[in-house]
Amino acid sequence: MPPKKLNVLIYAGPGATPNSIRHATWTLRRLLGPNYAIINITAEQLLKEPWPPTCALLVMPGGADMGYCRSLNGEANRRIKQYVQLGGSYLGLCAGGYFGCQRCEFEVGKRAMEVVGDRELGFFPGTCRGLAFPGFVYNSEAGARAVTLRVDADGLGKDAKTFTSYYNGGGVFADAGKYRDKGVQVLATFEDDLAVDGGEGGAAVVFCKIGEGKVVLTGPHPEFAPQNLNPDNYTKSENATLIDDLKADETPRNDFLKACLDRLGLEVSKEATPVPSLSRLHLSSAQPTQVAELLHALHEAGMVTKEKNDEYIKGENDLFHLEQAGRWNMSSVTNAMTDVLPKPVQDALPSSVVSSSSANVDTNKENAKPQADPSSSDRILDYNEITKHIVTHENEMPDGKETPSFNHAAFFANLKSYVPKNCRESDGMWGQILLYGEVVTSTNTLLEKNPTFLSHLPIGFTATATTQVAGRGRGSNVWVSPPGSLMFSTILRHGLALSNTAPVVFIQYIAALAIIAGIHGYAKGYESIPVKLKWPNDIYALDPSKDPKDKSYVKIGGILVNSSYAGGDYTIVTGIGMNVNNTAPSISLSQLAQKAGLAPFPLEKLLASILTHFEELYTRFCRAGFDARFESIYYDAWLHSDQIVTLEAEGGAKARIKGITRDWGLLVAEELNMDGKSTGRKWELQSDSNSFDFFKGLLKKKT
């Protein structure tokens, strides 16, 4: 059974403008969340990584299609075209629409602007001709305008309504009406007079059937929402009413986008999912003194700075505002007071009072000054620029009102109960200090992208969250993280002196074994939960909806390991994401437990179990290396013993998986002849350079 396609990939390489990327990301997250991960992908990733099997939709946003040609012509476009022909979906917006046509004609005859030529993808078998309307200026909103789109009832249903869309430089799909016999269907046309010849049935938006796949191409930008536009950019007489015009047609515009996504085969959310605001982070510990000791160490190291009465930690990527639990914070109090006042009263308050109500600070890490909270409204957010608030709990744990989705007392109690049983060779310190947030960017990013802060955190420090809005996975993958998932990142330090006996590459294998051990050692009866490892760092489960005899496995978890070296140690952040209690988008651990007649997994207890098993296994690994005992445990847990695969990088050679090397953790594949017998030739494949598609094959040069 192939994996369910969960990723919506938005091209963010050369040619794509940051503004168009942000608008596409924000709108698609609202319309498709939480069923899909909406993430960016680079030109290099499109060319080299195995993105097609998990990609539900590839999006080419606005920008400059010549930049797309320079970066993607050749092999990358071949991969995109094959992906679509084999059943994939493609959405091209403005420049992405030009790029998806057989031919592009842009500003013909205007020497400084003219772009004319054939295009490799050729999803629309004709020409995209622009400008549909005059006035476009690169990297500017000067030529932007609101245009009226007449929706085609045959293409999107009788309930489809005419609406106003943002437009800035797009084209018209000329003679679209002539290509019906080639799988082209007009979804919308421009109502206003065009500046170029649109031919027969010139269209603003088209649908194209390409092999088994589906394509939607647009000239305008229906994904641009009015709340994300800056009024200061629209003061000319031609576009002065643009934002108001878009606001008036917000509902039909969203309905049109939903209908287009539905045509592309995606599961659209019934209600738009608001872009989540980041929550406060809560720093707590099993022993009250541990938080106080950590804060003292951070002060001594010069990590904490003061701005008036507030304290901040300035990381390389994030700015953290420290707030002590139980202590009155005048900024927060004023904010709470002004929030409950009627709007006219708020407007009448002195600006000094209103500005002091913000809990955030200037996003310039060098200037910790109050500013408005950009996470307070449903619009495009740059999560890196939002100050993160850490509530420090030095005397008691967070209560249920502060963290309703995570019971800290239950977590620390379970951690204590597991330690004597599991940590025979270790100190039982992992998870003793916890950083938790209801909604965070990414637990890995909060740690790894702030290396100076990270360098002062203790071994076993763990960050966890209920929801991640920018979760990260290996390569171009992102782990979808709706409520009910278990997501956490743990810090460890691995000495360079261990390189020969316990190479750092094995950490991902140890983490995978810890997850399996944490599930099976959770409680009596759970040892039968059918979970396995996929090389190098994924967790798979037997699909409970299928006949067990079919051995149909689906992905339920992943591991991301990032390391940096300094002072004789590797500092390693191990990020883990698991489907535990969520019902979407995939199979969860609790579904497996319930089928076996067992109780579902509370996240607090499962996290405690995995952490204590991880510490125990890692401590043993440092002492004994990846020895015969580890090797045996690993092979018992993985999916690949004697699996026959295709080596794509070796011209389609057939091979049998024999195991991993105990020195550097390389995957060993033994070549087979036409009769299925060994030729004696072997390949050793690195995890960093290969993706093991469980359902298809491998990718790596021979060593």
C-alpha positions as CSV (number, residue, x, y, z in Angstrom):
1,M,0.0,0.0,0.0
2,P,1.6,3.3,-1.0
3,P,1.9,6.0,1.6
4,K,-0.9,8.6,1.7
5,K,0.1,11.8,0.0
6,L,0.3,14.5,2.8
7,N,2.6,17.2,1.4
8,V,1.6,20.3,-0.5
9,L,4.9,21.6,-1.8
10,I,5.3,25.3,-2.8
11,Y,8.3,26.1,-4.9
12,A,10.5,28.6,-3.2
13,G,13.5,28.6,-5.4
14,P,14.9,31.2,-8.0
15,G,12.1,33.1,-9.7
16,A,9.5,32.8,-7.0
17,T,8.9,36.1,-5.1
18,P,8.8,35.9,-1.2
19,N,5.5,37.7,-1.2
20,S,3.8,35.2,-3.6
21,I,5.2,32.3,-1.5
22,R,3.8,33.8,1.7
23,H,0.4,34.4,0.2
24,A,0.2,30.9,-1.3
25,T,1.4,29.3,1.9
26,W,-1.1,31.2,4.1
27,T,-4.1,30.5,1.9
28,L,-3.4,26.9,1.3
29,R,-2.9,26.3,5.1
30,R,-6.3,27.8,5.8
31,L,-8.1,25.8,3.1
32,L,-6.3,22.5,3.4
33,G,-5.3,22.3,7.1
34,P,-5.0,20.2,9.1
35,N,-5.1,17.4,6.5
36,Y,-1.9,18.4,4.7
37,A,1.6,19.8,5.4
38,I,2.0,23.1,3.5
39,I,5.7,23.5,3.0
40,N,8.3,25.1,0.7
41,I,10.6,23.2,-1.6
42,T,13.8,24.4,-3.3
43,A,14.9,23.8,-6.9
44,E,17.6,21.4,-5.6
45,Q,15.1,19.4,-3.7
46,L,12.8,19.1,-6.7
47,L,15.8,17.8,-8.7
48,K,17.3,15.5,-6.2
49,E,14.9,14.4,-3.5
50,P,12.2,11.7,-3.6
51,W,9.3,14.1,-3.1
52,P,6.7,12.7,-5.6
53,P,5.5,9.7,-3.6
54,T,4.2,11.9,-0.7
55,C,3.3,15.0,-2.7
56,A,-0.5,15.7,-2.9
57,L,0.0,19.0,-4.8
58,L,3.0,20.9,-6.3
59,V,2.5,24.6,-6.4
60,M,4.4,27.1,-8.6
61,P,3.6,30.6,-7.1
62,G,4.0,34.0,-8.7
63,G,7.3,35.5,-9.6
64,A,9.3,35.4,-12.9
65,D,8.9,32.3,-15.1
66,M,12.4,32.9,-16.6
67,G,13.8,32.2,-13.2
68,Y,11.9,29.0,-13.1
69,C,13.3,28.0,-16.5
70,R,16.9,28.7,-15.5
71,S,16.6,26.6,-12.4
72,L,14.3,23.8,-13.5
73,N,14.7,23.2,-17.2
74,G,15.9,19.7,-17.9
75,E,15.8,17.0,-15.3
76,A,13.8,18.9,-12.7
77,N,11.0,19.6,-15.2
78,R,11.1,16.0,-16.4
79,R,10.5,14.9,-12.8
80,I,7.6,17.4,-12.4
81,K,6.0,16.3,-15.7
82,Q,6.4,12.6,-14.8
83,Y,4.9,13.3,-11.4
84,V,1.8,14.8,-12.9
85,Q,1.4,12.2,-15.7
86,L,1.5,9.5,-13.1
87,G,-1.4,11.0,-11.1
88,G,0.1,14.1,-9.4
89,S,-1.5,17.5,-9.1
90,Y,0.0,20.9,-10.2
91,L,-1.2,24.4,-9.4
92,G,0.4,27.3,-11.3
93,L,-0.3,30.8,-10.1
94,C,0.5,33.8,-12.4
95,A,4.2,33.1,-13.3
96,G,3.5,29.5,-12.4
97,G,0.7,29.6,-14.9
98,Y,3.0,30.9,-17.7
99,F,5.5,28.2,-16.8
100,G,3.0,25.4,-17.1
101,C,2.0,26.3,-20.7
102,Q,3.4,25.1,-24.1
103,R,4.5,28.7,-24.9
104,C,4.9,32.0,-23.0
105,E,4.5,35.4,-24.7
106,F,5.0,38.3,-22.3
107,E,5.1,41.9,-23.3
108,V,6.0,41.1,-26.9
109,G,7.7,44.0,-28.6
110,K,8.8,45.7,-25.4
111,R,12.6,45.2,-25.4
112,A,13.2,45.7,-21.7
113,M,10.3,43.4,-20.7
114,E,9.8,40.9,-23.5
115,V,9.8,37.2,-22.7
116,V,8.9,34.8,-25.5
117,G,9.6,31.1,-25.9
118,D,8.4,27.5,-25.5
119,R,8.1,25.9,-22.1
120,E,9.0,22.4,-21.2
121,L,6.1,21.4,-19.0
122,G,3.4,22.2,-21.7
123,F,0.4,21.3,-19.5
124,F,-1.7,23.8,-21.3
125,P,-1.1,23.0,-25.0
126,G,-1.3,26.6,-26.2
127,T,0.1,30.0,-25.3
128,C,-0.2,32.1,-22.1
129,R,-0.1,35.7,-23.4
130,G,0.4,38.7,-21.2
131,L,0.0,41.2,-19.9
132,A,-3.7,40.6,-19.7
133,F,-3.9,44.2,-18.2
134,P,-1.3,46.9,-18.5
135,G,0.8,48.5,-15.8
136,F,2.9,45.7,-14.4
137,V,6.2,46.6,-12.7
138,Y,8.6,44.0,-11.4
139,N,8.9,43.8,-7.6
140,S,6.2,46.4,-7.2
141,E,2.5,46.7,-6.5
142,A,2.2,49.7,-8.8
143,G,0.4,47.7,-11.5
144,A,-1.8,45.6,-9.2
145,R,-5.5,45.8,-9.6
146,A,-8.8,44.0,-8.7
147,V,-10.2,42.1,-11.8
148,T,-13.5,40.5,-12.1
149,L,-13.5,36.8,-13.0
150,R,-16.6,35.1,-14.5
151,V,-16.7,31.5,-13.2
152,D,-17.6,28.9,-15.7
153,A,-20.6,26.9,-14.4
154,D,-19.7,23.8,-16.6
155,G,-16.2,23.8,-15.0
156,L,-17.0,24.3,-11.4
157,G,-20.7,23.8,-11.0
158,K,-23.9,25.8,-11.2
159,D,-23.3,27.4,-7.7
160,A,-20.1,29.1,-8.8
161,K,-20.2,32.9,-8.6
162,T,-18.4,35.7,-10.3
163,F,-15.9,37.3,-8.0
164,T,-13.1,39.9,-7.8
165,S,-9.5,38.7,-7.7
166,Y,-6.1,40.3,-7.1
167,Y,-4.1,40.7,-10.4
168,N,-0.5,41.8,-11.0
169,G,1.2,40.8,-14.3
170,G,-0.6,37.6,-15.2
171,G,-1.6,36.3,-18.6
172,V,-4.5,34.9,-20.5
173,F,-4.7,31.4,-21.8
174,A,-5.2,32.1,-25.4
175,D,-7.7,30.1,-27.5
176,A,-8.4,27.9,-24.5
177,G,-11.8,27.0,-26.0
178,K,-10.0,25.2,-28.9
179,Y,-8.3,22.6,-26.7
180,R,-11.3,20.9,-25.1
181,D,-10.5,17.7,-27.0
182,K,-7.0,17.8,-25.3
183,G,-8.4,17.8,-21.8
184,V,-8.6,21.5,-21.3
185,Q,-11.5,23.1,-19.5
186,V,-12.1,26.8,-18.8
187,L,-12.7,27.5,-15.2
188,A,-12.9,31.3,-15.3
189,T,-12.6,34.2,-17.8
190,F,-11.8,37.9,-17.4
191,E,-14.9,40.1,-17.6
192,D,-12.8,43.3,-18.3
193,D,-11.4,44.1,-21.8
194,L,-8.0,42.5,-22.3
195,A,-4.8,44.3,-23.4
196,V,-3.7,41.3,-25.5
197,D,-5.5,38.9,-27.9
198,G,-7.1,36.1,-25.9
199,G,-8.3,34.3,-29.0
200,E,-11.2,31.9,-28.9
201,G,-12.3,31.3,-25.3
202,G,-9.3,33.2,-23.8
203,A,-9.3,32.2,-20.1
204,A,-8.1,33.5,-16.8
205,V,-8.1,30.0,-15.2
206,V,-7.9,26.6,-16.9
207,F,-8.0,23.0,-15.8
208,C,-5.9,20.5,-17.8
209,K,-6.0,16.7,-17.6
210,I,-2.5,15.3,-18.1
211,G,-2.3,11.5,-18.2
212,E,-3.5,10.4,-14.8
213,G,-2.8,13.8,-13.3
214,K,-4.6,17.2,-12.9
215,V,-3.4,20.7,-13.5
216,V,-4.9,24.1,-12.7
217,L,-3.3,27.3,-14.1
218,T,-4.2,30.8,-13.3
219,G,-3.4,34.3,-14.7
220,P,-4.5,36.3,-11.6
221,H,-3.8,35.6,-8.0
222,P,-7.0,34.3,-6.3
223,E,-4.8,33.2,-3.4
224,F,-4.1,36.8,-2.4
225,A,-6.3,37.7,0.6
226,P,-7.1,41.3,1.4
227,Q,-6.1,41.1,5.0
228,N,-2.6,40.4,3.9
229,L,-2.2,43.4,1.7
230,N,-0.6,46.7,2.9
231,P,-3.0,49.6,2.2
232,D,0.0,51.9,1.7
233,N,0.9,50.1,-1.5
234,Y,-2.5,50.9,-3.1
235,T,-2.9,54.7,-3.3
236,K,-3.1,55.2,-7.1
237,S,-6.4,56.0,-8.6
238,E,-6.3,52.7,-10.5
239,N,-5.9,50.5,-7.5
240,A,-7.1,52.7,-4.5
241,T,-10.2,50.5,-4.0
242,L,-8.4,47.1,-4.5
243,I,-8.4,46.0,-0.9
244,D,-12.1,47.0,-0.4
245,D,-13.1,45.2,-3.7
246,L,-11.4,42.0,-2.6
247,K,-13.0,42.2,0.9
248,A,-16.4,42.4,-0.7
249,D,-15.9,39.2,-2.6
250,E,-14.1,37.2,0.1
251,T,-16.6,34.4,0.3
252,P,-16.9,33.6,-3.5
253,R,-13.2,33.9,-3.9
254,N,-12.6,31.3,-1.2
255,D,-15.4,29.1,-2.7
256,F,-13.6,29.3,-6.1
257,L,-10.3,28.3,-4.6
258,K,-11.9,25.4,-2.8
259,A,-13.6,24.2,-6.0
260,C,-10.2,24.4,-7.8
261,L,-8.5,22.4,-5.1
262,D,-11.3,19.9,-5.2
263,R,-10.8,19.5,-8.9
264,L,-7.2,18.8,-8.2
265,G,-8.2,15.9,-5.9
266,L,-7.4,17.5,-2.5
267,E,-9.5,17.2,0.6
268,V,-10.6,20.7,1.4
269,S,-11.5,21.8,4.9
270,K,-15.2,22.6,5.4
271,E,-14.3,25.7,7.3
272,A,-11.2,27.8,6.8
273,T,-8.6,26.9,9.4
274,P,-7.3,30.1,11.1
275,V,-3.6,30.6,11.1
276,P,-2.7,29.7,14.7
277,S,-1.1,32.1,17.1
278,L,2.0,31.0,19.0
279,S,1.4,30.2,22.6
280,R,3.6,30.8,25.6
281,L,6.3,28.3,26.3
282,H,6.4,26.8,29.8
283,L,9.7,25.8,31.4
284,S,9.3,23.3,34.2
285,S,11.2,20.5,35.9
286,A,10.8,17.4,38.0
287,Q,12.6,19.1,40.9
288,P,11.8,22.8,41.5
289,T,15.5,23.7,41.9
290,Q,16.4,22.6,38.4
291,V,14.7,25.5,36.6
292,A,16.2,28.0,39.1
293,E,19.7,26.4,38.5
294,L,19.3,26.6,34.7
295,L,18.2,30.2,34.9
296,H,21.2,31.0,37.1
297,A,23.5,29.4,34.7
298,L,22.0,31.3,31.8
299,H,22.5,34.6,33.7
300,E,26.1,33.7,34.6
301,A,26.8,32.9,30.9
302,G,25.5,36.3,29.9
303,M,22.6,34.9,27.9
304,V,20.0,36.9,29.7
305,T,19.7,40.7,29.0
306,K,17.4,43.2,30.6
307,E,15.2,45.9,29.0
308,K,13.6,48.0,31.8
309,N,11.9,45.3,34.0
310,D,11.8,42.6,31.4
311,E,14.4,39.8,30.7
312,Y,15.2,38.4,27.3
313,I,17.3,35.7,25.7
314,K,18.5,36.7,22.3
315,G,19.1,33.7,20.1
316,E,20.4,33.6,16.6
317,N,16.9,32.9,15.2
318,D,14.5,33.7,18.0
319,L,14.0,36.3,20.7
320,F,12.7,34.8,24.0
321,H,11.0,36.9,26.7
322,L,11.3,35.4,30.1
323,E,8.3,35.7,32.4
324,Q,8.3,34.2,35.9
325,A,5.2,32.2,36.8
326,G,3.2,33.8,39.6
327,R,4.8,37.2,39.2
328,W,2.6,40.1,38.0
329,N,3.7,41.3,34.6
330,M,2.5,44.8,34.0
331,S,2.7,44.4,30.2
332,S,0.4,41.4,30.3
333,V,-1.9,43.0,32.9
334,T,-2.4,46.1,30.8
335,N,-2.9,44.0,27.7
336,A,-5.6,42.0,29.4
337,M,-7.3,45.1,30.7
338,T,-7.3,46.9,27.3
339,D,-8.5,43.8,25.5
340,V,-11.8,43.7,27.5
341,L,-12.5,47.4,27.1
342,P,-15.0,48.5,24.4
343,K,-13.2,49.5,21.1
344,P,-14.1,53.2,21.4
345,V,-12.6,53.3,24.9
346,Q,-9.4,51.5,23.6
347,D,-9.1,54.0,20.8
348,A,-9.4,56.9,23.3
349,L,-6.5,55.6,25.5
350,P,-3.1,57.4,25.3
351,S,-0.8,55.7,22.8
352,S,1.7,55.1,25.6
353,V,-0.8,52.9,27.4
354,V,-1.8,51.0,24.3
355,S,1.8,50.4,23.2
356,S,2.8,49.1,26.7
357,S,0.1,46.5,26.5
358,S,2.1,44.4,24.1
359,A,3.9,41.4,25.4
360,N,6.2,41.3,22.4
361,V,9.4,43.2,21.6
362,D,11.1,44.6,18.6
363,T,12.0,41.8,16.2
364,N,15.5,43.3,15.8
365,K,17.4,41.1,18.2
366,E,19.7,44.0,19.1
367,N,16.8,46.2,20.4
368,A,14.4,44.7,22.9
369,K,11.6,47.3,22.6
370,P,7.9,46.8,22.9
371,Q,5.9,46.4,19.7
372,A,2.5,45.2,18.6
373,D,1.9,41.5,18.7
374,P,1.9,40.2,15.1
375,S,0.4,36.9,16.1
376,S,-2.9,38.3,17.2
377,S,-4.8,38.3,13.9
378,D,-5.5,35.8,11.2
379,R,-3.1,37.0,8.5
380,I,0.3,36.1,7.1
381,L,2.8,35.7,9.9
382,D,6.6,35.5,9.9
383,Y,7.0,33.1,12.9
384,N,10.7,33.8,13.1
385,E,10.0,37.5,13.8
386,I,7.5,36.8,16.6
387,T,9.0,37.0,20.1
388,K,8.6,33.7,22.0
389,H,7.5,34.0,25.6
390,I,8.9,31.5,28.2
391,V,7.1,31.3,31.5
392,T,9.6,29.9,34.0
393,H,8.1,27.7,36.8
394,E,10.6,27.7,39.6
395,N,8.3,26.8,42.4
396,E,5.5,24.7,41.0
397,M,4.4,23.0,37.7
398,P,2.1,24.6,35.2
399,D,-1.6,24.0,36.1
400,G,-4.3,22.7,33.8
401,K,-5.6,26.2,32.9
402,E,-2.1,27.2,31.6
403,T,-1.5,24.0,29.6
404,P,-4.9,22.3,29.1
405,S,-3.5,19.8,26.5
406,F,-0.6,18.6,28.5
407,N,-0.5,17.4,32.2
408,H,2.9,18.2,33.6
409,A,2.3,16.4,36.9
410,A,1.4,13.3,35.0
411,F,4.5,13.5,32.8
412,F,6.9,13.9,35.6
413,A,5.2,11.2,37.7
414,N,5.5,8.7,34.8
415,L,9.1,9.7,34.2
416,K,9.9,8.9,37.8
417,S,8.1,5.6,37.6
418,Y,9.9,4.5,34.4
419,V,13.4,5.5,35.5
420,P,14.3,2.7,38.0
421,K,13.0,0.1,35.5
422,N,14.7,1.4,32.4
423,C,17.7,3.4,33.3
424,R,19.9,0.7,34.8
425,E,23.0,2.1,33.1
426,S,22.1,5.8,33.1
427,D,21.2,8.6,35.5
428,G,17.6,9.1,34.5
429,M,18.0,12.7,33.7
430,W,16.5,12.9,30.3
431,G,13.2,14.9,30.4
432,Q,13.9,16.2,33.9
433,I,13.7,19.8,32.4
434,L,10.9,20.3,30.0
435,L,9.9,23.2,27.6
436,Y,6.3,22.9,26.5
437,G,4.1,25.0,24.3
438,E,0.5,24.5,23.1
439,V,1.4,26.0,19.7
440,V,5.1,26.4,18.6
441,T,7.0,26.8,15.4
442,S,9.0,23.6,15.6
443,T,10.6,22.1,18.7
444,N,13.7,21.3,16.6
445,T,13.9,24.9,15.3
446,L,13.6,26.5,18.7
447,L,16.7,24.5,19.8
448,E,18.8,23.9,16.8
449,K,18.5,27.4,15.2
450,N,19.6,29.1,18.4
451,P,23.0,27.5,18.9
452,T,24.3,29.8,21.6
453,F,21.2,29.2,23.7
454,L,21.4,25.5,22.9
455,S,25.0,25.3,24.0
456,H,23.9,26.2,27.6
457,L,21.1,23.7,27.9
458,P,21.7,20.5,29.8
459,I,21.8,17.0,28.3
460,G,18.3,15.5,28.2
461,F,16.6,18.9,28.0
462,T,13.4,18.2,26.1
463,A,11.0,20.5,24.1
464,T,7.6,19.3,23.3
465,A,4.4,20.7,21.9
466,T,0.7,20.0,21.1
467,T,0.8,21.7,17.6
468,Q,3.6,22.7,15.4
469,V,3.0,25.3,12.7
470,A,6.4,24.8,10.9
471,G,7.4,21.3,11.8
472,R,10.4,19.9,9.9
473,G,11.3,16.5,8.5
474,R,14.1,15.0,6.6
475,G,14.8,16.7,3.3
476,S,11.7,18.3,1.9
477,N,9.3,16.5,4.2
478,V,7.4,18.1,7.1
479,W,5.6,16.1,9.7
480,V,1.9,17.0,9.8
481,S,1.1,17.8,13.4
482,P,-2.5,18.1,14.3
483,P,-3.6,17.8,18.0
484,G,-3.1,14.3,19.2
485,S,0.4,13.9,17.7
486,L,3.5,13.5,20.0
487,M,6.2,15.9,18.9
488,F,9.4,16.5,20.9
489,S,13.1,17.2,20.6
490,T,15.8,16.1,23.0
491,I,19.4,17.4,23.5
492,L,22.4,15.1,23.9
493,R,26.1,15.6,23.6
494,H,28.3,13.0,22.0
495,G,32.0,13.2,22.5
496,L,34.4,13.2,19.6
497,A,36.4,10.6,21.5
498,L,33.5,8.1,20.8
499,S,33.8,8.4,17.1
500,N,35.6,5.1,16.5
501,T,33.6,3.0,18.9
502,A,30.2,4.7,18.8
503,P,29.9,6.8,15.6
504,V,27.4,9.6,15.7
505,V,25.6,8.3,12.6
506,F,24.0,5.6,14.8
507,I,22.1,8.1,16.9
508,Q,19.2,8.0,14.5
509,Y,19.1,4.2,14.8
510,I,19.2,4.4,18.6
511,A,16.4,6.9,18.5
512,A,14.3,4.6,16.3
513,L,14.9,1.7,18.7
514,A,13.9,3.9,21.6
515,I,10.6,4.6,20.0
516,I,9.9,0.9,19.5
517,A,11.0,0.1,23.0
518,G,9.0,3.0,24.5
519,I,5.9,1.7,22.8
520,H,6.4,-1.9,23.7
521,G,7.6,-1.1,27.2
522,Y,4.7,1.3,27.8
523,A,2.7,-1.2,29.9
524,K,1.8,-4.8,30.0
525,G,0.2,-6.0,26.7
526,Y,1.6,-3.2,24.6
527,E,4.5,-5.3,23.5
528,S,2.3,-6.7,20.8
529,I,1.6,-3.3,19.1
530,P,2.7,-4.0,15.5
531,V,5.3,-1.2,14.8
532,K,8.5,-1.5,12.7
533,L,11.4,0.6,11.5
534,K,12.0,1.7,8.0
535,W,15.6,2.5,7.2
536,P,17.0,5.0,8.1
537,N,14.6,6.9,10.4
538,D,10.9,6.2,10.0
539,I,8.4,4.4,12.1
540,Y,5.8,2.2,10.3
541,A,2.7,0.4,11.7
542,L,0.6,-2.5,10.4
543,D,-2.5,-0.9,8.9
544,P,-5.4,-1.9,11.3
545,S,-7.9,-1.5,8.5
546,K,-6.3,-4.2,6.4
547,D,-6.0,-8.0,6.7
548,P,-2.9,-8.7,8.8
549,K,-1.9,-11.3,6.2
550,D,-1.4,-8.5,3.7
551,K,1.4,-7.0,5.7
552,S,0.3,-3.6,4.7
553,Y,2.4,-1.0,6.6
554,V,1.9,2.8,6.8
555,K,4.1,5.5,8.2
556,I,3.2,6.8,11.7
557,G,6.3,8.6,12.8
558,G,9.6,10.1,11.8
559,I,13.0,11.1,13.2
560,L,15.1,14.2,12.4
561,V,18.6,14.3,13.9
562,N,20.7,17.5,13.6
563,S,24.2,17.9,15.0
564,S,26.8,20.6,15.4
565,Y,30.4,20.3,16.6
566,A,32.2,22.5,19.1
567,G,34.6,22.1,22.0
568,G,35.2,18.4,21.5
569,D,31.5,17.4,21.5
570,Y,28.7,16.9,19.0
571,T,25.6,18.7,20.2
572,I,22.7,16.7,18.8
573,V,19.0,17.7,18.7
574,T,16.9,14.6,18.0
575,G,13.4,15.5,16.9
576,I,10.6,12.9,16.9
577,G,7.1,13.1,15.6
578,M,4.4,10.4,16.1
579,N,0.8,9.9,15.3
580,V,-0.6,8.9,18.7
581,N,-4.2,10.0,19.3
582,N,-5.0,12.0,16.2
583,T,-7.5,10.6,13.7
584,A,-6.0,12.4,10.7
585,P,-4.1,12.3,8.5
586,S,-2.9,8.7,9.0
587,I,-3.0,5.7,11.2
588,S,-2.3,6.4,14.9
589,L,-0.9,4.3,17.8
590,S,-4.1,4.5,19.8
591,Q,-6.0,2.9,16.9
592,L,-3.6,0.0,17.0
593,A,-3.9,-0.2,20.8
594,Q,-7.7,-0.2,20.7
595,K,-7.8,-2.9,18.1
596,A,-5.7,-5.0,20.5
597,G,-8.2,-4.3,23.3
598,L,-5.8,-1.9,25.0
599,A,-6.4,1.7,26.3
600,P,-5.2,4.6,24.2
601,F,-1.9,6.3,24.9
602,P,-1.8,9.4,27.0
603,L,0.9,11.6,25.4
604,E,2.5,12.4,28.8
605,K,3.1,8.7,29.7
606,L,4.3,7.7,26.2
607,L,6.8,10.6,26.1
608,A,8.1,9.5,29.5
609,S,8.5,5.9,28.3
610,I,10.3,6.8,25.1
611,L,12.7,9.3,26.9
612,T,13.8,6.8,29.5
613,H,14.3,4.0,27.0
614,F,16.2,6.5,24.8
615,E,18.6,7.4,27.6
616,E,19.1,3.8,28.6
617,L,19.8,2.7,25.0
618,Y,22.1,5.7,24.3
619,T,24.1,5.1,27.5
620,R,24.6,1.5,26.5
621,F,25.6,2.5,23.0
622,C,28.3,4.8,24.3
623,R,29.7,2.0,26.4
624,A,29.5,-0.9,23.9
625,G,29.0,0.6,20.5
626,F,26.6,-0.9,17.9
627,D,27.5,-4.4,19.0
628,A,25.9,-7.8,18.1
629,R,23.1,-7.3,20.7
630,F,22.1,-3.9,19.2
631,E,22.4,-5.4,15.7
632,S,20.0,-8.2,16.7
633,I,17.5,-5.9,18.3
634,Y,17.6,-3.6,15.2
635,Y,17.0,-6.4,12.7
636,D,14.1,-7.7,14.8
637,A,12.5,-4.3,14.6
638,W,13.1,-3.3,10.9
639,L,11.1,-4.1,7.8
640,H,13.9,-4.9,5.4
641,S,15.5,-8.3,6.1
642,D,16.1,-9.9,2.7
643,Q,13.8,-7.4,0.9
644,I,14.5,-7.3,-2.8
645,V,14.7,-3.8,-4.2
646,T,15.7,-1.8,-7.3
647,L,18.8,0.4,-7.2
648,E,17.7,3.3,-9.2
649,A,21.1,4.9,-9.3
650,E,22.6,1.7,-10.6
651,G,20.6,1.5,-13.8
652,G,17.8,-0.5,-12.2
653,A,19.9,-3.3,-10.8
654,K,18.1,-5.7,-8.5
655,A,19.5,-6.3,-5.0
656,R,18.7,-8.0,-1.7
657,I,19.0,-6.0,1.6
658,K,21.5,-7.8,3.9
659,G,21.7,-5.4,6.8
660,I,23.8,-2.4,8.0
661,T,27.5,-2.2,8.7
662,R,28.4,-2.1,12.4
663,D,31.2,0.4,11.8
664,W,29.4,3.3,10.0
665,G,25.8,2.2,9.8
666,L,25.8,1.9,6.0
667,L,23.0,-0.1,4.3
668,V,24.3,-3.2,2.6
669,A,22.6,-4.3,-0.6
670,E,23.7,-7.5,-2.5
671,E,23.3,-7.6,-6.3
672,L,21.1,-10.3,-7.8
673,N,21.2,-11.8,-11.3
674,M,18.2,-12.5,-13.5
675,D,17.7,-15.8,-11.7
676,G,17.6,-14.0,-8.3
677,K,21.0,-15.4,-7.2
678,S,23.8,-13.3,-5.7
679,T,26.5,-12.1,-8.1
680,G,28.8,-11.3,-5.1
681,R,28.7,-7.6,-5.8
682,K,27.7,-5.4,-2.9
683,W,26.8,-1.7,-2.4
684,E,27.1,0.2,0.9
685,L,24.6,3.1,1.0
686,Q,24.8,6.1,3.2
687,S,21.6,7.3,5.0
688,D,22.5,11.0,4.3
689,S,22.6,10.4,0.6
690,N,19.7,7.9,0.1
691,S,16.0,7.6,0.5
692,F,14.7,4.1,1.0
693,D,11.3,4.0,-0.7
694,F,9.8,1.0,1.0
695,F,7.5,0.4,-1.9
696,K,10.0,1.1,-4.8
697,G,13.8,1.1,-4.2
698,L,17.0,2.9,-3.3
699,L,19.2,5.7,-4.6
700,K,22.9,5.9,-4.2
701,K,26.2,5.6,-6.0
702,K,28.1,2.4,-5.6
703,T,31.0,2.3,-3.1
